[in-house]
Amino acid sequence: MNWDRVKEKLNILSDAAKYDVSCSSSGSKRPNKDKGLGDTTGMGICHSYTEDGRCISLLKILLTNFCIYDCAYCVSRRSNDIKRVAFTVEEVVDLTINFYRRNYIEGLFLSSGIFKNPDYTMERLVRVAKTLRTEHNFNGYIHLKTIPGASDDLMKEAGLYADRLSVNIEMPSEQALKKLAPEKNTSDIIRPMGYLSQAIVAAKEEKALIRSAPVFAPAGQSTQMVIGATPDTDRDIILKANSLYQDFKLKRVYYSGYVPISNDNRLPGLQSPIPFVREHRLYQADWLMRFYQFSAKEIVTDEQPQLDSDIDPKLGWALRNLHLFPIDINKADYEMILRVPGIGVNSAKKIISARLYERLGWEQLKKIGIAVNRARYFIFCKDARYNYIGLQATTIRQQILAGSESKYQQHLKSQLSLF
């Protein structure tokens, strides 16, 4: 193998892969067997995540940056004047094995431009995963980005060797996709999502009855939306994500802020990338839907279709619904405690358990780990230390921002540096 040539390909194809943010490795349980390489539990795979759940320990590359499509928002689009290269199947396999043995990575995330046709490209992606599993006994995490339009047979084979599969939805609306990627159609994206959803459920049911039945994409499927390349509002994006969660039982929807890469007149004339704070707010809203029992229409409304860039979506909801607060932390149900700004899922569970033994005051709540500087406006407890009943939403907002601006900006800066 010509390692100088492989290194050149790696520089180009790893850089091109940075625009794909869908690379979380949570949810898979593939044990090491027969003295193979790696695993996705305990040792072997060291799960390292950013705040939004992204795994940062994967070899993340494209198989090729050749592409038959000319999507306006994509750096690998057909009309872009860039150097084109492609890995062979054997090169990707060798890189994965060698990088793993050197402890550079714990798994593989493999996507690709589309050359010749979807089946031709998908067959090579599958062959990489199959070779790693069957010839090298690699039991580490593998995430394959599936190719819209590829056959169900290839999708099925991919699920037998990959831990997670994903199909990029690309745009929040069909109209946006037609405008920026006219050679693609929504049905080619939705169809494999539906197939994978059914196949994952069927495999789980079969596994429950037959222990020797093969696993199929044990970490489920995910998708990604480009945000900011079209006029779609945060409400459009969140409602779309919600429908994908409900219809296809996705593990994650990822949001990728559009980065200006061309002068195409179909794209917004941005002088800089979409502010990462918008991406950050969308992830927070996504978290509320997945873990805090919020509906999409509670987070964004017809009257306020954009998320507030200054405050998180949970605080925004609470300020719009002050008539529901304050709540008695010693009596309120779990669902309502979850909706209090400054109280997370683990803290809410601890509150429910702790109050069985005593009435809780501010000192106990601090020890539990709630953010008192936020929660104090929305709850009361056995102490009369704080009393903000009657304050207007604008006043509460101003006081929270004034009291936490420095700390929040430092936190946000650290988070955004990971992007």
TORLO-822783 format. One record per residue (C-alpha): residue number from 0; chain; x, y, z. Coordinates in steps of 0.5 Angstrom, whole numbers, plus 2048, in hexadecimal, padded with zeros to 3 digits. Last residue first. Layout:
N
+-----+------+-----+-----+-----+
| pos | unit |  c1 |  c2 |  c3 |
+-----+------+-----+-----+-----+
| NUM |    A |   X |   Y |   Z |
...
+-----+------+-----+-----+-----+
***
This chain:
419
+-----+------+-----+-----+-----+
| pos | unit |  c1 |  c2 |  c3 |
+-----+------+-----+-----+-----+
| 418 |    A | 7DB | 82D | 822 |
| 417 |    A | 7DF | 82B | 828 |
| 416 |    A | 7E1 | 833 | 829 |
| 415 |    A | 7D9 | 834 | 82A |
| 414 |    A | 7D9 | 830 | 830 |
| 413 |    A | 7DE | 834 | 833 |
| 412 |    A | 7DC | 83B | 831 |
| 411 |    A | 7D5 | 839 | 833 |
| 410 |    A | 7D7 | 837 | 83A |
| 409 |    A | 7DB | 83E | 83B |
| 408 |    A | 7D5 | 841 | 838 |
| 407 |    A | 7D1 | 83E | 83D |
| 406 |    A | 7D5 | 840 | 843 |
| 405 |    A | 7D6 | 847 | 841 |
| 404 |    A | 7CF | 848 | 83F |
| 403 |    A | 7CC | 844 | 846 |
| 402 |    A | 7CA | 84A | 84A |
| 401 |    A | 7C8 | 84F | 845 |
| 400 |    A | 7C5 | 84A | 841 |
| 399 |    A | 7C1 | 847 | 846 |
| 398 |    A | 7BF | 84E | 849 |
| 397 |    A | 7BD | 850 | 842 |
| 396 |    A | 7B8 | 84A | 841 |
| 395 |    A | 7B5 | 84B | 847 |
| 394 |    A | 7B3 | 852 | 846 |
| 393 |    A | 7B1 | 851 | 83F |
| 392 |    A | 7AC | 84B | 841 |
| 391 |    A | 7A9 | 850 | 847 |
| 390 |    A | 7AA | 84E | 84E |
| 389 |    A | 7A4 | 84D | 852 |
| 388 |    A | 7A7 | 847 | 856 |
| 387 |    A | 7AF | 848 | 857 |
| 386 |    A | 7AF | 846 | 85E |
| 385 |    A | 7B6 | 843 | 860 |
| 384 |    A | 7B8 | 841 | 867 |
| 383 |    A | 7B1 | 83F | 869 |
| 382 |    A | 7B4 | 838 | 86B |
| 381 |    A | 7AF | 831 | 86A |
| 380 |    A | 7AF | 832 | 863 |
| 379 |    A | 7AD | 837 | 85D |
| 378 |    A | 7AE | 836 | 856 |
| 377 |    A | 7AF | 83A | 84F |
| 376 |    A | 7B3 | 840 | 851 |
| 375 |    A | 7B8 | 83C | 855 |
| 374 |    A | 7B9 | 837 | 84F |
| 373 |    A | 7BE | 83C | 84C |
| 372 |    A | 7C3 | 83E | 851 |
| 371 |    A | 7C2 | 837 | 854 |
| 370 |    A | 7C5 | 833 | 84F |
| 369 |    A | 7C3 | 82C | 852 |
| 368 |    A | 7C8 | 827 | 854 |
| 367 |    A | 7C5 | 823 | 85A |
| 366 |    A | 7CA | 827 | 85F |
| 365 |    A | 7C7 | 82D | 85D |
| 364 |    A | 7C0 | 82B | 85D |
| 363 |    A | 7C1 | 828 | 865 |
| 362 |    A | 7C4 | 82F | 866 |
| 361 |    A | 7BE | 832 | 863 |
| 360 |    A | 7B9 | 82E | 867 |
| 359 |    A | 7B6 | 828 | 866 |
| 358 |    A | 7B0 | 825 | 86B |
| 357 |    A | 7B3 | 81E | 86D |
| 356 |    A | 7B3 | 816 | 86C |
| 355 |    A | 7AF | 816 | 866 |
| 354 |    A | 7B2 | 81C | 863 |
| 353 |    A | 7B8 | 819 | 862 |
| 352 |    A | 7B6 | 814 | 85C |
| 351 |    A | 7B2 | 819 | 858 |
| 350 |    A | 7B7 | 81E | 859 |
| 349 |    A | 7BC | 819 | 857 |
| 348 |    A | 7B8 | 818 | 850 |
| 347 |    A | 7B8 | 81F | 84F |
| 346 |    A | 7BF | 820 | 850 |
| 345 |    A | 7C1 | 81A | 84B |
| 344 |    A | 7BC | 81D | 845 |
| 343 |    A | 7BF | 825 | 846 |
| 342 |    A | 7BC | 82A | 84A |
| 341 |    A | 7BE | 831 | 849 |
| 340 |    A | 7B8 | 833 | 845 |
| 339 |    A | 7B2 | 830 | 848 |
| 338 |    A | 7AF | 82B | 843 |
| 337 |    A | 7B2 | 825 | 846 |
| 336 |    A | 7AE | 827 | 84C |
| 335 |    A | 7A8 | 827 | 849 |
| 334 |    A | 7A8 | 820 | 846 |
| 333 |    A | 7AB | 81D | 84D |
| 332 |    A | 7A5 | 81F | 851 |
| 331 |    A | 7A4 | 825 | 855 |
| 330 |    A | 7A4 | 824 | 85D |
| 329 |    A | 7AB | 826 | 860 |
| 328 |    A | 7AD | 82B | 85A |
| 327 |    A | 7A7 | 82F | 85B |
| 326 |    A | 7A6 | 832 | 854 |
| 325 |    A | 7A7 | 839 | 852 |
| 324 |    A | 7A4 | 839 | 84D |
| 323 |    A | 79F | 837 | 848 |
| 322 |    A | 79D | 83E | 847 |
| 321 |    A | 7A4 | 840 | 845 |
| 320 |    A | 7A3 | 83C | 83E |
| 319 |    A | 7A7 | 840 | 839 |
| 318 |    A | 7AC | 841 | 83E |
| 317 |    A | 7AD | 839 | 83F |
| 316 |    A | 7AD | 838 | 838 |
| 315 |    A | 7B3 | 83D | 837 |
| 314 |    A | 7B6 | 83A | 83D |
| 313 |    A | 7B6 | 833 | 839 |
| 312 |    A | 7B8 | 836 | 832 |
| 311 |    A | 7BE | 838 | 835 |
| 310 |    A | 7BF | 840 | 836 |
| 309 |    A | 7C3 | 845 | 831 |
| 308 |    A | 7C2 | 842 | 82A |
| 307 |    A | 7BA | 842 | 82B |
| 306 |    A | 7B8 | 83C | 827 |
| 305 |    A | 7B4 | 83E | 820 |
| 304 |    A | 7AD | 83D | 81F |
| 303 |    A | 7AA | 841 | 824 |
| 302 |    A | 7A3 | 843 | 823 |
| 301 |    A | 7A2 | 83C | 81F |
| 300 |    A | 7A5 | 839 | 825 |
| 299 |    A | 7AC | 835 | 827 |
| 298 |    A | 7AD | 831 | 82D |
| 297 |    A | 7A6 | 82F | 82F |
| 296 |    A | 7A4 | 82D | 827 |
| 295 |    A | 7AA | 828 | 827 |
| 294 |    A | 7A7 | 825 | 82D |
| 293 |    A | 7AB | 825 | 834 |
| 292 |    A | 7AC | 81E | 838 |
| 291 |    A | 7B3 | 820 | 83B |
| 290 |    A | 7B7 | 81B | 837 |
| 289 |    A | 7B6 | 81B | 830 |
| 288 |    A | 7B2 | 821 | 82F |
| 287 |    A | 7B6 | 825 | 833 |
| 286 |    A | 7BD | 823 | 831 |
| 285 |    A | 7BB | 825 | 82A |
| 284 |    A | 7BA | 82C | 82C |
| 283 |    A | 7C1 | 82C | 82F |
| 282 |    A | 7C3 | 829 | 829 |
| 281 |    A | 7C0 | 82F | 825 |
| 280 |    A | 7C2 | 834 | 82A |
| 279 |    A | 7CA | 832 | 828 |
| 278 |    A | 7C9 | 832 | 821 |
| 277 |    A | 7C6 | 839 | 822 |
| 276 |    A | 7CC | 83B | 826 |
| 275 |    A | 7D0 | 838 | 821 |
| 274 |    A | 7CF | 83E | 81D |
| 273 |    A | 7CE | 83C | 815 |
| 272 |    A | 7D5 | 83D | 812 |
| 271 |    A | 7D8 | 844 | 810 |
| 270 |    A | 7D6 | 849 | 80B |
| 269 |    A | 7D0 | 846 | 809 |
| 268 |    A | 7CD | 847 | 802 |
| 267 |    A | 7C7 | 842 | 803 |
| 266 |    A | 7C8 | 83C | 7FE |
| 265 |    A | 7C4 | 83C | 7F7 |
| 264 |    A | 7C9 | 841 | 7F4 |
| 263 |    A | 7CE | 83C | 7F5 |
| 262 |    A | 7D4 | 840 | 7F7 |
| 261 |    A | 7D7 | 83A | 7FB |
| 260 |    A | 7DA | 836 | 801 |
| 259 |    A | 7D6 | 83A | 806 |
| 258 |    A | 7D5 | 836 | 80C |
| 257 |    A | 7CE | 833 | 80E |
| 256 |    A | 7CD | 832 | 815 |
| 255 |    A | 7CC | 82A | 816 |
| 254 |    A | 7C7 | 827 | 81A |
| 253 |    A | 7C7 | 820 | 81C |
| 252 |    A | 7C0 | 81C | 81D |
| 251 |    A | 7C2 | 816 | 822 |
| 250 |    A | 7BF | 80F | 824 |
| 249 |    A | 7BA | 80F | 81E |
| 248 |    A | 7B3 | 80C | 820 |
| 247 |    A | 7B1 | 80C | 819 |
| 246 |    A | 7AA | 810 | 819 |
| 245 |    A | 7AB | 813 | 820 |
| 244 |    A | 7B2 | 815 | 820 |
| 243 |    A | 7B1 | 817 | 818 |
| 242 |    A | 7AB | 81B | 81A |
| 241 |    A | 7AF | 81F | 820 |
| 240 |    A | 7B4 | 821 | 81B |
| 239 |    A | 7B0 | 824 | 816 |
| 238 |    A | 7AC | 828 | 81C |
| 237 |    A | 7B3 | 82A | 81F |
| 236 |    A | 7B5 | 82D | 818 |
| 235 |    A | 7AF | 830 | 816 |
| 234 |    A | 7AF | 833 | 81D |
| 233 |    A | 7B6 | 836 | 81C |
| 232 |    A | 7B4 | 839 | 816 |
| 231 |    A | 7B5 | 837 | 80F |
| 230 |    A | 7B8 | 83D | 80A |
| 229 |    A | 7BD | 838 | 807 |
| 228 |    A | 7C5 | 837 | 808 |
| 227 |    A | 7C4 | 838 | 810 |
| 226 |    A | 7C4 | 831 | 812 |
| 225 |    A | 7C6 | 82B | 80F |
| 224 |    A | 7C2 | 825 | 811 |
| 223 |    A | 7C5 | 81E | 814 |
| 222 |    A | 7C3 | 817 | 815 |
| 221 |    A | 7C3 | 811 | 81A |
| 220 |    A | 7C2 | 80A | 81A |
| 219 |    A | 7C2 | 804 | 81F |
| 218 |    A | 7C8 | 803 | 824 |
| 217 |    A | 7C7 | 7FB | 823 |
| 216 |    A | 7C7 | 7FC | 81B |
| 215 |    A | 7C5 | 7F5 | 81A |
| 214 |    A | 7C7 | 7EF | 81F |
| 213 |    A | 7C7 | 7E8 | 81C |
| 212 |    A | 7C2 | 7E3 | 820 |
| 211 |    A | 7C6 | 7DE | 824 |
| 210 |    A | 7C1 | 7E0 | 82A |
| 209 |    A | 7BB | 7DF | 826 |
| 208 |    A | 7B4 | 7E1 | 829 |
| 207 |    A | 7B7 | 7E8 | 82C |
| 206 |    A | 7BC | 7E8 | 826 |
| 205 |    A | 7B6 | 7E8 | 821 |
| 204 |    A | 7B2 | 7EE | 824 |
| 203 |    A | 7B9 | 7F2 | 824 |
| 202 |    A | 7BA | 7F0 | 81D |
| 201 |    A | 7B3 | 7F2 | 81B |
| 200 |    A | 7B3 | 7F9 | 81E |
| 199 |    A | 7BA | 7FA | 81B |
| 198 |    A | 7B7 | 7F8 | 814 |
| 197 |    A | 7B1 | 7FC | 815 |
| 196 |    A | 7B5 | 803 | 816 |
| 195 |    A | 7BA | 801 | 811 |
| 194 |    A | 7B5 | 800 | 80C |
| 193 |    A | 7B1 | 807 | 80E |
| 192 |    A | 7B8 | 80A | 80E |
| 191 |    A | 7BA | 807 | 807 |
| 190 |    A | 7B3 | 80A | 804 |
| 189 |    A | 7B4 | 811 | 807 |
| 188 |    A | 7BA | 813 | 803 |
| 187 |    A | 7B8 | 810 | 7FC |
| 186 |    A | 7B1 | 813 | 7FD |
| 185 |    A | 7B4 | 81A | 7FF |
| 184 |    A | 7B7 | 81B | 7F8 |
| 183 |    A | 7BE | 81C | 7F6 |
| 182 |    A | 7C0 | 820 | 7EF |
| 181 |    A | 7BD | 826 | 7F1 |
| 180 |    A | 7C2 | 827 | 7F7 |
| 179 |    A | 7C2 | 82E | 7F9 |
| 178 |    A | 7BB | 830 | 7F7 |
| 177 |    A | 7B7 | 829 | 7F7 |
| 176 |    A | 7BA | 828 | 7FE |
| 175 |    A | 7B8 | 82F | 800 |
| 174 |    A | 7B1 | 82D | 7FE |
| 173 |    A | 7B1 | 826 | 801 |
| 172 |    A | 7B2 | 829 | 808 |
| 171 |    A | 7B7 | 829 | 80E |
| 170 |    A | 7BD | 828 | 809 |
| 169 |    A | 7C2 | 822 | 809 |
| 168 |    A | 7BE | 81C | 80B |
| 167 |    A | 7C4 | 818 | 80C |
| 166 |    A | 7C4 | 811 | 80C |
| 165 |    A | 7C7 | 80E | 812 |
| 164 |    A | 7C9 | 807 | 814 |
| 163 |    A | 7CC | 805 | 81B |
| 162 |    A | 7D0 | 7FF | 81D |
| 161 |    A | 7D2 | 7FC | 817 |
| 160 |    A | 7D3 | 7F5 | 814 |
| 159 |    A | 7CC | 7F2 | 814 |
| 158 |    A | 7C8 | 7F9 | 812 |
| 157 |    A | 7CD | 7FA | 80C |
| 156 |    A | 7CA | 7F3 | 809 |
| 155 |    A | 7C3 | 7F6 | 80A |
| 154 |    A | 7C4 | 7FC | 807 |
| 153 |    A | 7C8 | 7F9 | 801 |
| 152 |    A | 7C2 | 7F4 | 800 |
| 151 |    A | 7BD | 7FA | 801 |
| 150 |    A | 7C0 | 7FD | 7FB |
| 149 |    A | 7C4 | 804 | 7FB |
| 148 |    A | 7C0 | 80A | 7F9 |
| 147 |    A | 7C2 | 80E | 7FF |
| 146 |    A | 7CA | 80C | 801 |
| 145 |    A | 7CB | 80A | 808 |
| 144 |    A | 7CF | 80D | 80D |
| 143 |    A | 7D3 | 807 | 810 |
| 142 |    A | 7D5 | 807 | 818 |
| 141 |    A | 7D9 | 802 | 81A |
| 140 |    A | 7DB | 801 | 821 |
| 139 |    A | 7E0 | 7FC | 823 |
| 138 |    A | 7E0 | 7F4 | 822 |
| 137 |    A | 7E5 | 7F3 | 81D |
| 136 |    A | 7E5 | 7EC | 81B |
| 135 |    A | 7EA | 7EE | 816 |
| 134 |    A | 7E7 | 7EA | 810 |
| 133 |    A | 7E0 | 7EA | 812 |
| 132 |    A | 7DF | 7F0 | 816 |
| 131 |    A | 7E4 | 7F5 | 812 |
| 130 |    A | 7E2 | 7F2 | 80C |
| 129 |    A | 7DB | 7F2 | 80D |
| 128 |    A | 7DC | 7FA | 80F |
| 127 |    A | 7E0 | 7FB | 809 |
| 126 |    A | 7DC | 7F7 | 804 |
| 125 |    A | 7D5 | 7FB | 806 |
| 124 |    A | 7D8 | 802 | 804 |
| 123 |    A | 7DA | 7FF | 7FE |
| 122 |    A | 7D3 | 7FC | 7FC |
| 121 |    A | 7D1 | 803 | 7FE |
| 120 |    A | 7D5 | 806 | 7F9 |
| 119 |    A | 7D3 | 802 | 7F3 |
| 118 |    A | 7CB | 802 | 7F5 |
| 117 |    A | 7CB | 809 | 7F6 |
| 116 |    A | 7CD | 80A | 7EF |
| 115 |    A | 7D4 | 80C | 7EB |
| 114 |    A | 7D7 | 80F | 7F1 |
| 113 |    A | 7D3 | 812 | 7F7 |
| 112 |    A | 7D7 | 816 | 7FC |
| 111 |    A | 7D9 | 812 | 802 |
| 110 |    A | 7D8 | 810 | 809 |
| 109 |    A | 7DC | 80C | 80E |
| 108 |    A | 7DC | 80D | 816 |
| 107 |    A | 7E1 | 808 | 819 |
| 106 |    A | 7E3 | 806 | 820 |
| 105 |    A | 7E7 | 807 | 826 |
| 104 |    A | 7EC | 80B | 823 |
| 103 |    A | 7F4 | 80D | 824 |
| 102 |    A | 7F5 | 807 | 828 |
| 101 |    A | 7FB | 805 | 824 |
| 100 |    A | 7F7 | 7FE | 822 |
|  99 |    A | 7F1 | 802 | 821 |
|  98 |    A | 7F5 | 807 | 81C |
|  97 |    A | 7F8 | 800 | 818 |
|  96 |    A | 7F1 | 7FD | 818 |
|  95 |    A | 7ED | 803 | 815 |
|  94 |    A | 7F2 | 805 | 810 |
|  93 |    A | 7F3 | 7FE | 80E |
|  92 |    A | 7EB | 7FD | 80D |
|  91 |    A | 7EB | 804 | 809 |
|  90 |    A | 7F1 | 802 | 805 |
|  89 |    A | 7EE | 7FB | 803 |
|  88 |    A | 7E7 | 7FE | 801 |
|  87 |    A | 7EB | 803 | 7FC |
|  86 |    A | 7EB | 80A | 7FE |
|  85 |    A | 7E9 | 810 | 7F9 |
|  84 |    A | 7EC | 816 | 7F7 |
|  83 |    A | 7E9 | 81D | 7F4 |
|  82 |    A | 7ED | 823 | 7F4 |
|  81 |    A | 7E8 | 829 | 7F5 |
|  80 |    A | 7E4 | 82D | 7F0 |
|  79 |    A | 7DD | 82C | 7F2 |
|  78 |    A | 7D8 | 82B | 7EC |
|  77 |    A | 7D7 | 824 | 7EF |
|  76 |    A | 7D6 | 825 | 7F6 |
|  75 |    A | 7DB | 823 | 7FB |
|  74 |    A | 7DA | 82A | 7FF |
|  73 |    A | 7D3 | 829 | 800 |
|  72 |    A | 7CE | 82E | 800 |
|  71 |    A | 7CC | 82F | 7F9 |
|  70 |    A | 7CB | 828 | 7F8 |
|  69 |    A | 7CE | 826 | 7F1 |
|  68 |    A | 7CD | 81E | 7F1 |
|  67 |    A | 7D2 | 819 | 7ED |
|  66 |    A | 7D7 | 819 | 7F3 |
|  65 |    A | 7DE | 818 | 7F4 |
|  64 |    A | 7E0 | 81A | 7FB |
|  63 |    A | 7E2 | 812 | 7FD |
|  62 |    A | 7E1 | 80D | 802 |
|  61 |    A | 7E0 | 813 | 807 |
|  60 |    A | 7E4 | 814 | 80D |
|  59 |    A | 7E3 | 814 | 815 |
|  58 |    A | 7E7 | 80F | 819 |
|  57 |    A | 7E3 | 80F | 81F |
|  56 |    A | 7E5 | 812 | 826 |
|  55 |    A | 7E1 | 818 | 827 |
|  54 |    A | 7DA | 815 | 828 |
|  53 |    A | 7D5 | 81B | 827 |
|  52 |    A | 7D0 | 81B | 82D |
|  51 |    A | 7CE | 822 | 82D |
|  50 |    A | 7D2 | 824 | 833 |
|  49 |    A | 7D8 | 821 | 82F |
|  48 |    A | 7D9 | 819 | 830 |
|  47 |    A | 7DF | 814 | 831 |
|  46 |    A | 7DD | 80D | 831 |
|  45 |    A | 7E4 | 809 | 832 |
|  44 |    A | 7E3 | 803 | 82E |
|  43 |    A | 7E7 | 7FD | 830 |
|  42 |    A | 7E5 | 7FD | 837 |
|  41 |    A | 7DE | 7FD | 839 |
|  40 |    A | 7DA | 7FC | 834 |
|  39 |    A | 7DA | 7FD | 82C |
|  38 |    A | 7E0 | 7F8 | 82B |
|  37 |    A | 7E7 | 7F8 | 828 |
|  36 |    A | 7EB | 7F3 | 824 |
|  35 |    A | 7E9 | 7EC | 824 |
|  34 |    A | 7EB | 7E7 | 829 |
|  33 |    A | 7E5 | 7E2 | 827 |
|  32 |    A | 7E0 | 7E7 | 82A |
|  31 |    A | 7E0 | 7EE | 82C |
|  30 |    A | 7D9 | 7F1 | 82E |
|  29 |    A | 7D5 | 7F5 | 829 |
|  28 |    A | 7D0 | 7F9 | 82D |
|  27 |    A | 7CE | 7FF | 82A |
|  26 |    A | 7CA | 805 | 82D |
|  25 |    A | 7CF | 80B | 82C |
|  24 |    A | 7D4 | 80B | 826 |
|  23 |    A | 7D2 | 812 | 824 |
|  22 |    A | 7D4 | 815 | 81D |
|  21 |    A | 7CF | 819 | 81A |
|  20 |    A | 7D3 | 81F | 819 |
|  19 |    A | 7D5 | 81F | 811 |
|  18 |    A | 7D8 | 825 | 80F |
|  17 |    A | 7DF | 822 | 812 |
|  16 |    A | 7DF | 81D | 80D |
|  15 |    A | 7E2 | 821 | 808 |
|  14 |    A | 7E8 | 822 | 80C |
|  13 |    A | 7E9 | 81B | 80D |
|  12 |    A | 7E8 | 81A | 806 |
|  11 |    A | 7EE | 81F | 804 |
|  10 |    A | 7F3 | 81D | 809 |
|   9 |    A | 7F2 | 816 | 809 |
|   8 |    A | 7F3 | 816 | 801 |
|   7 |    A | 7F9 | 819 | 802 |
|   6 |    A | 7FB | 814 | 807 |
|   5 |    A | 7F9 | 80E | 803 |
|   4 |    A | 7FE | 811 | 7FD |
|   3 |    A | 804 | 811 | 802 |
|   2 |    A | 802 | 80A | 805 |
|   1 |    A | 803 | 807 | 7FE |
|   0 |    A | 800 | 800 | 800 |
+-----+------+-----+-----+-----+
***
